[in-house]
Amino acid sequence: MTTSSTKGAHGGVHLMTETDSATLTVRRTVRLEAAADGKSLLLIDVDTRKPGIQREVRYEITPAELIAAIRAHGAELPGENHADAADHG
Protein backbone atom coordinates (compact mmCIF):
# COMPACT_ATOMS: atom_id res chain seq x y z
CA MET A 1 0.00 0.00 0.00
CA THR A 2 1.39 3.38 -1.00
CA THR A 3 0.63 6.46 1.04
CA SER A 4 1.74 10.01 0.54
CA SER A 5 1.96 12.76 3.09
CA THR A 6 2.43 16.47 2.69
CA LYS A 7 3.73 18.22 5.75
CA GLY A 8 3.04 21.91 5.46
CA ALA A 9 2.57 24.26 2.58
CA HIS A 10 4.67 24.28 -0.58
CA GLY A 11 4.72 26.16 -3.86
CA GLY A 12 3.21 29.46 -4.86
CA VAL A 13 0.78 31.19 -7.18
CA HIS A 14 0.48 34.66 -8.70
CA LEU A 15 -2.97 35.98 -7.83
CA MET A 16 -2.88 39.32 -9.64
CA THR A 17 -0.60 41.32 -11.91
CA GLU A 18 -1.42 44.89 -12.85
CA THR A 19 0.40 46.43 -15.80
CA ASP A 20 0.50 49.91 -17.27
CA SER A 21 -1.12 49.56 -20.68
CA ALA A 22 0.89 52.42 -22.18
CA THR A 23 4.37 51.23 -21.11
CA LEU A 24 3.60 47.54 -20.48
CA THR A 25 5.50 47.75 -17.17
CA VAL A 26 4.31 45.84 -14.12
CA ARG A 27 2.81 48.23 -11.58
CA ARG A 28 1.57 45.79 -8.94
CA THR A 29 1.79 42.07 -8.20
CA VAL A 30 0.09 39.99 -5.55
CA ARG A 31 1.24 36.44 -4.96
CA LEU A 32 0.73 33.69 -2.41
CA GLU A 33 3.70 31.49 -1.55
CA ALA A 34 4.72 29.01 1.09
CA ALA A 35 7.20 30.10 3.73
CA ALA A 36 10.55 28.30 3.63
CA ASP A 37 9.63 26.13 6.62
CA GLY A 38 6.20 25.22 5.14
CA LYS A 39 4.41 26.23 8.34
CA SER A 40 2.77 29.33 6.91
CA LEU A 41 1.74 31.06 3.71
CA LEU A 42 2.80 34.55 2.71
CA LEU A 43 0.62 36.95 0.74
CA ILE A 44 3.10 39.34 -0.86
CA ASP A 45 1.81 42.59 -2.37
CA VAL A 46 4.41 44.61 -4.34
CA ASP A 47 3.15 48.02 -5.45
CA THR A 48 5.12 50.36 -7.73
CA ARG A 49 2.19 52.49 -8.90
CA LYS A 50 3.63 55.70 -7.40
CA PRO A 51 6.67 56.85 -9.41
CA GLY A 52 9.94 56.25 -7.54
CA ILE A 53 8.28 54.35 -4.69
CA GLN A 54 8.17 50.56 -4.30
CA ARG A 55 6.05 49.29 -1.44
CA GLU A 56 6.08 45.63 -0.41
CA VAL A 57 3.65 44.36 2.20
CA ARG A 58 3.68 40.79 3.50
CA TYR A 59 0.89 39.02 5.34
CA GLU A 60 1.31 35.65 7.04
CA ILE A 61 -1.35 32.99 7.64
CA THR A 62 -1.26 29.28 8.41
CA PRO A 63 -2.63 26.81 5.87
CA ALA A 64 -5.38 25.83 8.36
CA GLU A 65 -6.41 29.49 8.80
CA LEU A 66 -6.54 30.04 5.03
CA ILE A 67 -8.63 26.92 4.52
CA ALA A 68 -11.02 28.04 7.27
CA ALA A 69 -11.29 31.55 5.73
CA ILE A 70 -12.08 30.16 2.28
CA ARG A 71 -14.68 27.79 3.71
CA ALA A 72 -16.25 30.62 5.73
CA HIS A 73 -16.25 33.26 2.99
CA GLY A 74 -16.01 31.37 -0.29
CA ALA A 75 -18.89 29.95 -2.27
CA GLU A 76 -19.07 26.17 -2.46
CA LEU A 77 -19.43 25.01 -6.04
CA PRO A 78 -22.39 22.71 -6.65
CA GLY A 79 -21.72 19.18 -7.84
CA GLU A 80 -17.95 19.38 -7.50
CA ASN A 81 -16.61 16.03 -6.25
CA HIS A 82 -19.35 15.48 -3.70
CA ALA A 83 -19.33 11.80 -2.78
CA ASP A 84 -21.49 9.84 -0.39
CA ALA A 85 -19.85 8.21 2.63
CA ALA A 86 -20.68 4.82 1.07
CA ASP A 87 -18.32 5.62 -1.82
CA HIS A 88 -15.34 5.72 0.54
CA GLY A 89 -15.51 2.14 1.73
Summary of the structure (lengths in Angstrom):
residues: 89
radius of gyration: 18.5
end to end distance: 15.8
largest distance: 60.5
contacts: 159
relative contact order: 0.15
helix: 17%
strand: 35%
